[in-house]
């Protein structure tokens, strides 16, 4: 009982801490927006307050200097603090020193509040910078006055807009952008706020990395079947294939002399670091790591004073945690590798060496908050080993890339509204405001920065939309329900405003997973005669015809299972990322990718483990082998998003909701309901959900009358029917 009491106290404390973080984060975001229009005024206020503070402090010092003299006088005058009137009534007069101290205390409190306000207002635009662990906060560059124009991708002939002077950066950035379900390589040149397209193949191209001479970009693509390594000459646009293995390859990084490339490769059911010669010589590919868990995302150390260049930093899952490691090519032993971060509560990835090889930047996620950080490395004189220093925060974002010229600043990426991502700048070793390089329409990943500025042009590419939604209204002006051909579930219907995106998603997941994942569903449309279960949200999006539920029991079918789920904490909420296993006949690397994250084990709730029972499960002991497809990411390409787990998901399985996906199109629930119901019926239905006297008959919309009930779904994947292709 005492143990349970301690556990409950600990959980409540963590909950309050997370709530506090969320509230402060929201408050700081509001402060950010307000500060953008008043930074000059703030500086003036700051100077005024600091000037006034200095005067007050000097006055206070004089008061305290006189205190000693006054205390000696007051010892003599102590008797005078009591007065006696003619009626012998005694009155105690308060010591003037006490009155003075009280006044000074009030002044000190007011001064502290003022200083805190000044610090909040003057910490720069990037107020979502934060400290994770024992860090000191480092912000970015000063805020430029104008926001750069959003880059609408794909773009062939961008308008060159001068980058605001405070950034004053040199070189060229390269990165990948995912938009409209397509990933391509882009570059951003100095003097421009809009990126240029470097690849335009129908297959995905990603994970770009500059060569040391700034002429070539290494990247991965599946344009010839499985994922392989390629190089691109940015001037001639010539593409060369480097690897021809059937398995997965990714995350290339050049050696300091440009002769070799380190990369991650999935061989023998494990992800490890390999090296290959750019010209195909040297007897490679050569394996570097041999850890039982995944080792991935390598970054090659620059040459330092003629001694460096012999270490590779990478992400590794071992000992139950995800950390940044560094391994020496002179002693490529997993036992001798340095654990740079070694933090149990923070998952780090995307390591990046500083240009002098004496620091490593990386991303980290703690309680759903993603930030960028770096640590100094104290090397032995001969670079045979070293130790890492304290973690220093850069800002809220991910995938940092160092200034390759002097290492004085970094760029990193942060998601913004809708599908927009922002490239931000931060300075090292000083405290200042954040700098915004550009805002891009699409998911930005894998920044890499070269000091060179090669002259090249962008490619033109226009891809057709993933789907076209044919919206049909009835004679009453309402949208109806569309049947889902070949889908088995009770009431296999969706709102006519979202059914085309679902059907397109179904075909796409079949193409890239090898089986029809969406042929059977647990749920689609809910008739308005159905009441939700006690633990379910009364205002479910299933009522609007804008939600579907995957087969939740797929997580227990097969060995390995057909579906795994990764837990994702976002601020104070819990979400889930669903991965679908590729069909057995395509487990040769032709489809899917290996997992990098450890899935959540729901079955451990009933294993007898008290922690697993109370926490709603636990992480799996190992990463499942084989190839998987990120269903959640694919669904988001088509506008379908996961929902947040219910508050009681740890105790109530029905509240986990990893199986639910919704397409709201930024509508409010009641507005979406009004697409199927008249205003009167909406009110009757809301009353019905609240347990009121509304009759079921008047709440049924005309669009659903006479619809046949479909049988309960089967529980095994089936081929895609011809009418859905």
C-alpha positions in Angstrom: 0.0 0.0 0.0 2.9 2.4 0.9 4.5 1.6 -2.5 1.3 2.5 -4.3 1.1 5.7 -2.3 4.5 6.7 -3.4 3.7 5.8 -7.0 0.6 7.9 -6.9 2.4 10.8 -5.4 5.1 10.6 -8.1 2.6 10.4 -10.9 0.7 13.4 -9.6 4.0 15.4 -9.3 4.9 14.5 -12.8 1.5 15.5 -14.0 1.7 18.9 -12.3 5.2 19.4 -13.7 4.0 18.6 -17.3 1.0 20.9 -16.9 3.3 23.7 -15.7 5.6 23.1 -18.7 2.6 23.3 -21.0 1.2 26.4 -19.5 4.6 28.2 -19.5 5.1 27.1 -23.1 1.8 28.5 -24.2 2.4 31.7 -22.3 5.8 32.1 -23.8 4.3 31.6 -27.3 1.9 34.4 -26.7 4.7 36.6 -25.4 6.6 35.8 -28.6 3.7 37.0 -30.8 3.3 40.2 -28.8 7.0 40.9 -28.7 7.4 40.9 -32.5 5.7 44.3 -32.8 7.3 46.0 -29.9 10.9 45.0 -29.5 12.2 48.6 -29.9 9.9 49.8 -27.1 10.9 46.9 -25.0 14.6 47.8 -25.3 13.8 51.3 -24.2 11.8 50.1 -21.3 14.6 47.8 -20.4 17.1 50.6 -20.4 14.8 52.8 -18.4 14.2 50.1 -15.8 17.9 49.2 -15.5 18.8 52.9 -15.2 16.1 53.3 -12.5 17.3 50.2 -10.8 20.9 51.4 -10.7 19.7 54.7 -9.1 17.6 52.8 -6.6 20.4 50.4 -5.8 22.8 53.3 -5.1 20.2 54.9 -2.9 19.7 51.6 -1.1 23.4 51.2 -0.6 23.5 54.7 1.1 20.6 53.6 3.3 22.4 50.5 4.4 25.6 52.3 5.0 23.8 54.5 7.4 22.1 51.6 9.1 25.1 50.7 11.3 25.3 54.2 12.7 21.6 54.3 13.2 21.6 51.0 15.0 24.1 52.3 17.5 22.0 55.4 18.1 18.9 53.4 18.4 20.4 51.3 21.2 20.7 54.5 23.2 17.3 55.7 22.1 15.5 52.4 22.7 13.8 53.8 25.8 12.3 56.6 23.6 10.4 54.0 21.6 7.9 53.8 24.4 5.7 56.8 25.4 3.6 57.3 28.5 0.7 59.7 28.4 -0.7 61.6 31.4 -3.0 58.7 32.2 0.0 56.4 32.5 -1.1 54.6 29.2 1.8 53.0 27.5 2.2 53.3 23.7 4.8 51.3 21.8 6.3 53.2 18.9 7.5 50.9 16.0 11.2 50.9 15.4 11.9 53.0 12.3 14.5 50.4 11.2 11.8 47.8 11.0 9.6 50.2 9.0 12.5 50.8 6.6 13.3 47.1 6.2 9.7 46.4 5.4 9.7 49.1 2.7 13.0 47.8 1.2 11.5 44.2 1.1 8.5 45.4 -0.8 10.8 47.3 -3.2 13.0 44.2 -3.7 9.9 42.1 -4.6 8.7 44.7 -7.1 12.2 45.0 -8.5 12.4 41.2 -9.0 9.1 41.1 -10.8 10.3 43.9 -13.1 13.5 42.1 -13.8 11.8 38.9 -14.6 9.4 40.7 -17.0 12.4 42.4 -18.7 14.2 39.0 -19.1 11.1 37.4 -20.7 10.7 40.3 -23.1 14.3 40.6 -24.0 15.2 36.9 -24.5 14.6 37.3 -28.2 12.0 36.0 -30.6 12.7 32.3 -30.2 11.0 32.0 -26.8 10.3 28.4 -27.2 14.0 27.7 -26.5 14.1 25.6 -23.4 16.4 23.7 -21.1 16.2 20.0 -21.0 18.4 18.5 -18.3 21.2 20.4 -16.6 21.6 23.0 -19.4 22.1 26.6 -19.8 19.9 28.3 -22.4 21.4 29.5 -25.6 19.2 31.4 -28.0 19.7 32.3 -31.7 20.5 35.4 -33.7 18.7 38.8 -33.4 15.3 38.9 -34.9 15.1 40.5 -38.4 12.2 42.9 -38.9 10.4 41.2 -41.7 9.2 37.6 -42.0 10.5 35.9 -45.1 8.0 34.9 -47.7 6.8 31.2 -47.5 8.4 29.1 -50.2 5.6 27.4 -52.0 6.9 24.0 -53.3 7.5 22.7 -55.8 9.0 25.8 -57.4 11.0 26.1 -60.5 12.0 29.8 -60.8 12.1 31.3 -57.3 12.2 35.0 -56.8 15.4 36.0 -55.1 14.8 38.0 -51.9 17.7 39.3 -49.9 18.1 37.5 -46.6 17.8 40.0 -43.7 21.2 41.4 -42.7 21.3 40.1 -39.0 21.7 36.5 -40.3 24.6 37.5 -42.7 25.3 33.8 -43.3 27.6 32.3 -45.9 27.6 29.1 -47.9 24.7 26.9 -49.1 22.2 24.8 -47.2 20.8 21.5 -48.6 17.9 19.6 -47.2 14.9 17.4 -48.1 11.3 18.5 -48.3 8.2 16.3 -48.1 5.2 17.9 -49.7 2.2 16.3 -51.3 3.5 12.8 -50.3 6.7 13.4 -52.3 10.3 13.9 -50.9 12.9 15.8 -53.0 16.3 17.5 -52.4 16.4 21.3 -52.2 19.2 23.8 -51.7 19.1 27.3 -50.3 21.7 29.8 -51.5 22.9 33.0 -49.8 20.8 36.0 -50.7 17.7 33.9 -51.3 14.8 33.0 -49.1 13.4 30.4 -51.4 15.0 27.0 -52.0 15.9 25.6 -55.4 14.9 22.0 -56.4 17.8 19.7 -57.0 15.9 16.4 -57.8 12.5 15.8 -59.4 12.3 12.1 -59.7 8.9 10.4 -59.1 10.5 8.3 -56.4 11.5 9.8 -53.1 14.9 11.4 -52.7 16.1 12.3 -49.2 19.0 12.3 -46.6 21.2 14.8 -48.5 24.8 15.5 -47.4 27.4 17.8 -49.0 30.8 16.6 -50.2 33.8 18.4 -48.6 34.3 20.4 -51.9 30.7 21.6 -52.0 30.2 20.2 -55.5 28.4 16.9 -54.8 25.4 15.9 -52.7 25.1 12.3 -51.5 21.5 11.2 -51.0 19.3 8.0 -50.9 16.6 7.1 -53.3 14.5 4.1 -54.4 14.4 5.1 -58.0 15.9 1.8 -59.0 14.0 -0.4 -56.6 15.2 -0.7 -53.0 16.7 2.3 -51.1 20.3 2.9 -52.3 23.0 5.5 -52.1 23.4 8.1 -55.0 25.5 11.1 -55.6 24.4 14.3 -57.4 26.6 16.8 -59.2 24.7 20.0 -58.3 26.1 21.8 -61.4 25.7 19.2 -64.1 22.8 17.4 -62.4 24.4 14.1 -63.1 23.3 11.3 -60.8 25.5 8.3 -59.9 24.4 5.1 -58.1 26.9 3.9 -55.4 25.3 0.8 -53.9 23.5 -2.1 -55.4 22.5 -4.2 -52.3 18.9 -5.5 -51.9 18.6 -4.1 -48.4 18.0 -0.6 -47.1 20.7 2.1 -47.1 20.3 5.6 -45.7 21.8 8.7 -44.0 25.1 9.1 -46.0 28.0 11.3 -44.7 31.3 12.1 -46.4 34.7 11.5 -45.0 36.8 14.7 -44.6 38.8 13.9 -47.8 35.7 13.0 -49.8 36.9 9.6 -50.6 34.5 7.6 -48.5 30.9 7.7 -47.4 29.6 6.3 -44.1 25.9 5.3 -44.0 23.3 3.1 -42.3 22.5 -0.2 -43.8 20.0 -2.9 -42.9 21.7 -6.3 -43.2 21.1 -9.5 -41.3 18.0 -8.1 -39.7 19.8 -5.2 -38.0 20.6 -1.6 -38.8 24.4 -0.8 -38.5 26.9 1.7 -39.8 28.9 0.9 -42.9 31.6 2.6 -45.1 31.9 2.5 -48.9 34.5 4.2 -51.2 33.0 6.8 -53.5 34.9 5.4 -56.5 34.0 1.8 -55.6 37.5 0.7 -54.6 38.9 -0.3 -51.3 37.2 -3.6 -50.8 34.2 -2.0 -49.1 31.3 -1.8 -48.1 32.9 -2.3 -44.6 30.8 -2.7 -41.4 31.7 -0.4 -38.5 29.2 -1.2 -35.7 28.0 -4.6 -34.5 25.5 -3.6 -31.8 22.5 -5.9 -31.4 20.2 -2.8 -31.5 19.9 -0.3 -34.4 22.8 2.0 -35.1 21.9 4.7 -37.6 22.2 8.4 -38.7 26.1 8.6 -38.9 28.0 11.8 -39.1 31.7 11.8 -40.0 34.0 14.0 -37.8 35.9 16.7 -39.7 39.7 16.7 -39.8 41.0 18.6 -36.8 44.6 19.9 -36.8 45.6 17.0 -39.0 44.6 14.6 -36.3 40.8 14.2 -36.5 38.5 12.7 -39.0 38.8 9.3 -37.5 35.5 9.3 -35.5 31.9 8.8 -36.5 29.0 10.0 -34.4 25.7 8.1 -34.7 22.4 7.3 -33.0 22.2 4.0 -31.1 19.6 2.0 -29.3 21.1 0.0 -26.5 20.7 -0.7 -22.8 17.1 0.4 -23.0 17.7 3.9 -24.2 18.5 6.0 -27.3 21.7 8.0 -27.2 24.3 9.6 -29.3 27.5 7.6 -29.6 30.9 8.1 -31.2 33.1 5.3 -32.5 36.8 5.4 -33.6 37.8 4.0 -36.9 41.1 3.1 -35.3 39.3 1.0 -32.8 35.9 0.1 -34.2 34.6 -1.7 -31.1 31.2 -1.2 -29.7 32.6 -1.6 -26.3 35.1 1.2 -26.9 32.5 3.6 -28.4 31.8 6.8 -26.4 28.3 7.4 -25.1 28.1 11.2 -25.7 24.7 11.8 -24.1 23.9 8.9 -21.8 20.4 10.2 -20.7 17.7 7.8 -19.8 14.8 10.2 -20.0 15.8 11.9 -23.3 15.8 10.3 -26.7 18.6 11.8 -28.8 19.2 11.6 -32.6 20.6 13.4 -35.6 24.1 13.9 -34.4 26.2 16.7 -36.2 29.9 17.5 -35.6 31.1 21.1 -35.2 33.6 22.1 -37.9 36.5 21.9 -35.3 35.4 18.4 -34.2 35.1 19.5 -30.5 31.4 19.6 -30.2 28.4 17.5 -31.3 24.9 18.9 -31.9 21.8 16.7 -31.9 18.1 16.6 -31.4 16.4 15.4 -28.2 12.9 14.7 -27.1 11.9 15.0 -23.4 8.3 14.5 -22.3 7.1 15.4 -25.8 9.2 18.6 -26.2 11.7 18.4 -29.0 14.8 20.5 -28.8 18.2 21.0 -30.3 21.4 20.8 -28.2 25.1 20.4 -28.3 27.9 19.1 -26.0 31.6 19.9 -26.0 34.0 17.0 -26.4 37.2 16.9 -24.3 39.6 14.9 -26.5 42.8 13.1 -25.4 45.8 14.7 -27.0 46.1 11.9 -29.6 42.3 11.8 -30.2 42.2 8.2 -28.9 39.2 9.0 -26.7 37.4 11.8 -24.9 34.6 12.8 -22.6 31.5 14.9 -23.2 30.6 18.0 -21.3 27.3 19.5 -20.2 24.3 19.6 -22.5 23.6 23.1 -23.8 20.3 24.1 -25.3 20.0 25.7 -28.8 16.3 26.0 -29.1 13.0 24.1 -29.7 13.5 22.3 -33.0 15.4 19.4 -34.5 18.2 18.3 -36.9 20.8 21.0 -36.2 23.5 21.9 -38.7 26.7 23.8 -37.8 28.1 26.8 -39.5 30.9 25.1 -41.4 33.1 28.2 -41.5 33.7 29.0 -37.8 31.0 27.0 -35.9 29.7 30.2 -34.3 26.1 29.4 -35.2 23.7 26.6 -36.2 20.6 26.2 -38.3 17.8 23.9 -37.2 14.2 23.1 -38.1 10.9 23.6 -36.3 7.4 22.8 -37.4 5.0 25.8 -37.6 1.4 26.2 -38.6 -0.3 23.5 -40.7 2.4 21.8 -42.9 4.9 24.7 -42.8 8.4 24.3 -41.4 10.8 27.0 -40.4 14.6 27.1 -40.6 15.9 28.9 -37.6 19.3 30.2 -36.6 21.0 30.2 -33.2 24.4 31.4 -32.0 26.6 29.4 -29.8 28.3 30.8 -26.7 26.0 33.9 -26.3 22.5 34.8 -25.3 20.4 36.5 -28.0 17.3 36.3 -30.1 16.3 33.8 -32.7 16.8 34.4 -36.4 14.3 33.1 -39.1 16.0 32.1 -42.3 12.9 31.0 -44.3 9.5 29.4 -44.0 8.8 26.4 -46.2 5.6 24.8 -47.2 6.5 21.1 -46.5 8.2 19.0 -44.0 11.9 19.9 -43.9 14.5 17.3 -42.8 18.3 16.6 -42.8 19.9 20.0 -43.0 23.5 20.1 -44.2 25.6 23.3 -44.6 28.6 23.8 -46.8 30.9 26.9 -46.8 30.9 26.8 -50.6 28.5 28.6 -52.9 28.4 26.7 -56.2 26.4 28.3 -59.0 23.4 26.1 -60.1 19.8 26.4 -61.2 16.7 24.7 -59.9 14.7 22.1 -61.6 11.1 22.4 -62.6 8.7 19.7 -61.4 5.0 19.7 -61.0 3.4 16.6 -59.5 -0.3 15.9 -59.7 -2.4 16.1 -56.5 -2.6 12.9 -54.5 -6.4 12.9 -54.8 -9.3 15.1 -55.9 -12.2 15.3 -53.5 -15.5 15.3 -55.4 -17.9 17.0 -53.1 -21.6 16.3 -53.8 -24.6 18.0 -52.2 -28.1 16.7 -52.1 -31.3 18.6 -53.0 -31.5 19.8 -49.4 -28.0 21.4 -49.6 -26.5 18.8 -47.3 -23.5 16.6 -48.1 -24.4 12.9 -48.2 -22.6 9.7 -47.4 -20.5 7.8 -49.9 -20.2 4.0 -49.8 -16.6 2.6 -49.5 -16.3 0.0 -52.2 -14.7 -3.3 -51.0 -14.4 -2.1 -47.4 -15.9 -4.4 -44.8 -17.2 -2.9 -41.6 -20.5 -1.9 -40.1 -21.8 1.1 -42.1 -18.9 1.4 -44.5 -19.6 5.0 -45.4 -17.8 8.4 -45.2 -18.8 11.9 -45.8 -18.7 12.7 -49.5 -16.2 15.5 -48.7 -13.6 13.0 -47.5 -14.3 9.6 -49.2 -12.0 10.2 -52.2 -9.0 10.9 -50.0 -9.7 7.7 -48.1 -9.9 5.6 -51.2 -6.7 7.1 -52.6 -5.0 6.4 -49.2 -6.2 2.8 -49.4 -4.7 2.3 -52.9 -1.4 3.9 -51.8 -0.9 1.8 -48.7 -1.6 -1.3 -50.8 1.1 -0.2 -53.2 3.8 0.4 -50.6 2.9 -2.3 -48.1 1.9 -5.1 -50.4 -1.5 -5.8 -48.8 -4.8 -4.0 -48.4 -4.6 -2.6 -44.9 -7.9 -0.7 -45.2 -10.0 -3.5 -46.6 -11.4 -4.2 -43.1 -12.0 -1.6 -40.5 -13.3 -1.7 -37.0 -15.4 1.4 -37.6 -16.3 4.1 -40.2 -19.5 6.1 -40.0 -21.6 6.0 -36.8 -25.3 6.3 -37.1 -26.9 8.9 -34.9 -28.8 6.2 -33.1 -25.6 4.9 -31.6 -24.5 6.1 -28.2 -20.7 6.1 -27.5 -19.3 3.8 -24.8 -18.9 5.3 -21.3 -15.2 6.0 -21.9 -15.6 7.3 -25.4 -15.9 11.0 -26.5 -19.5 11.9 -26.9 -18.7 14.1 -29.8 -16.9 11.5 -31.9 -15.9 12.5 -35.4 -17.4 9.1 -36.6 -20.8 10.8 -36.4 -19.7 13.3 -39.0 -18.5 10.7 -41.4 -15.0 12.0 -41.1 -13.3 9.2 -39.2 -12.3 5.6 -39.6 -10.8 3.0 -37.2 -8.1 0.5 -38.2 -8.4 -3.1 -37.0 -6.9 -2.7 -33.5 -6.3 -6.4 -33.1 -3.7 -6.3 -35.9 -1.1 -5.5 -33.2 -1.5 -9.1 -32.0 -1.8 -10.9 -35.4 1.3 -12.5 -36.8 4.8 -13.0 -35.5 6.1 -10.3 -35.9 2.7 -8.7 -35.8 1.2 -7.0 -38.8 1.1 -3.7 -37.0 3.2 -2.0 -34.3 2.6 1.2 -32.4 5.1 3.8 -31.2 4.1 6.0 -28.3 4.7 9.7 -28.9 4.3 12.3 -26.1 3.4 15.7 -27.3 3.5 18.3 -24.6 0.9 16.9 -22.1 -0.9 14.6 -24.5 -0.2 11.1 -25.8 -0.4 10.2 -29.4 0.5 7.0 -31.3 2.4 6.4 -34.5 1.2 3.3 -36.4 3.6 1.2 -38.5 2.3 -1.5 -40.8 4.5 -4.5 -41.6 5.2 -5.1 -45.3 3.8 -8.3 -46.8 6.2 -11.3 -46.4 6.9 -11.6 -50.1 8.3 -8.0 -50.1 10.5 -8.4 -47.0 13.6 -8.2 -49.2 13.9 -4.4 -49.0 11.8 -3.6 -52.1 9.1 -2.1 -49.9 9.2 -0.3 -46.6 12.0 0.6 -44.2 13.4 -0.9 -41.0 12.1 0.5 -37.7 14.3 2.9 -35.8 11.9 3.4 -32.8 11.0 0.8 -30.1 7.2 0.1 -30.2 4.9 0.0 -27.2 4.0 -3.3 -25.8 0.3 -3.2 -24.8 0.2 -6.9 -23.9 2.6 -6.4 -21.0 -0.3 -4.8 -19.1 -1.4 -8.3 -18.2 2.1 -9.8 -17.7 2.2 -9.3 -13.9 4.6 -6.4 -14.1 3.2 -3.7 -11.8 4.8 -0.8 -13.6 3.5 -2.1 -17.0 0.0 -2.4 -15.5 0.0 1.1 -14.1 1.6 2.7 -17.1 -0.6 1.1 -19.7 2.2 -1.1 -21.1 6.0 -0.6 -21.6 8.5 -0.5 -24.4 9.3 -3.7 -26.2 12.5 -5.3 -25.2 13.9 -5.1 -28.8 13.1 -3.4 -32.1 11.1 -5.8 -34.3 13.0 -7.0 -37.3 11.8 -6.6 -40.9 10.4 -3.8 -43.1 7.5 -1.5 -42.1 5.6 1.4 -43.5 4.8 4.5 -41.5 1.1 4.5 -41.8 0.5 7.6 -39.7 2.8 9.7 -41.9 1.2 8.4 -45.1 -2.3 9.1 -43.7 -1.3 12.7 -42.9 -0.2 13.1 -46.6 -3.9 12.5 -47.4 -5.2 14.7 -44.7 -6.0 12.0 -42.1 -4.6 12.7 -38.7 -4.3 10.6 -35.5 -6.2 11.5 -32.4 -5.0 12.1 -28.9 -5.4 9.2 -26.5 -8.0 9.6 -23.8 -7.1 10.6 -20.3 -7.7 7.1 -19.0 -5.8 5.1 -21.7 -3.4 3.6 -19.1 -6.3 1.8 -17.4 -8.9 1.6 -20.2 -7.8 0.0 -23.5 -10.8 1.6 -25.3 -9.2 5.0 -24.6 -5.9 4.3 -26.3 -7.3 5.2 -29.7 -4.2 4.5 -31.8 -6.6 3.0 -34.4 -8.6 6.3 -35.0 -7.9 8.7 -37.8 -9.9 11.8 -38.6 -10.0 14.4 -41.4 -11.5 17.6 -39.9 -10.3 20.1 -42.6 -10.1 22.6 -39.7 -13.9 22.4 -39.1 -15.5 22.5 -35.7 -17.3 19.3 -34.8 -20.7 20.9 -34.8 -20.1 22.5 -38.2 -18.9 19.2 -39.6 -22.1 17.5 -38.2 -24.1 20.2 -40.0 -22.8 18.9 -43.3 -25.1 15.8 -42.8 -27.8 17.2 -40.6 -30.2 20.2 -40.6 -29.7 22.7 -37.7 -32.8 21.3 -36.0 -31.5 17.7 -36.3 -28.1 18.8 -35.0 -29.7 20.2 -31.8 -31.8 17.1 -31.4 -28.7 14.9 -31.9 -26.7 16.8 -29.3 -29.6 16.4 -26.9 -29.6 12.7 -27.7 -25.9 12.4 -27.0 -26.4 14.2 -23.7 -29.1 11.7 -22.6 -32.0 14.0 -23.3 -35.5 13.1 -24.4 -34.8 13.6 -28.2 -36.3 10.7 -30.1 -34.0 8.6 -32.3 -36.3 8.8 -35.3 -36.1 12.5 -35.6 -32.4 12.5 -35.2 -31.7 10.2 -38.2 -30.6 12.2 -41.3 -32.3 11.3 -44.6 -28.9 10.4 -46.1 -28.6 7.3 -44.0 -32.2 6.0 -44.3 -32.4 2.7 -45.9 -28.7 2.0 -45.9 -28.0 -1.7 -45.4 -26.0 -2.9 -42.5 -22.7 -4.6 -43.7 -21.5 -7.7 -41.9 -18.8 -7.6 -39.2 -15.3 -7.4 -40.7 -13.0 -10.4 -41.0 -9.6 -10.2 -39.3 -7.1 -11.1 -41.9 -5.5 -8.9 -44.7 -7.0 -9.5 -48.2 -5.8 -8.4 -51.6 -7.0 -5.1 -53.0 -10.2 -5.7 -55.0 -10.1 -4.7 -58.6 -12.7 -2.0 -58.2 -10.5 -0.1 -55.7 -7.4 0.0 -57.9 
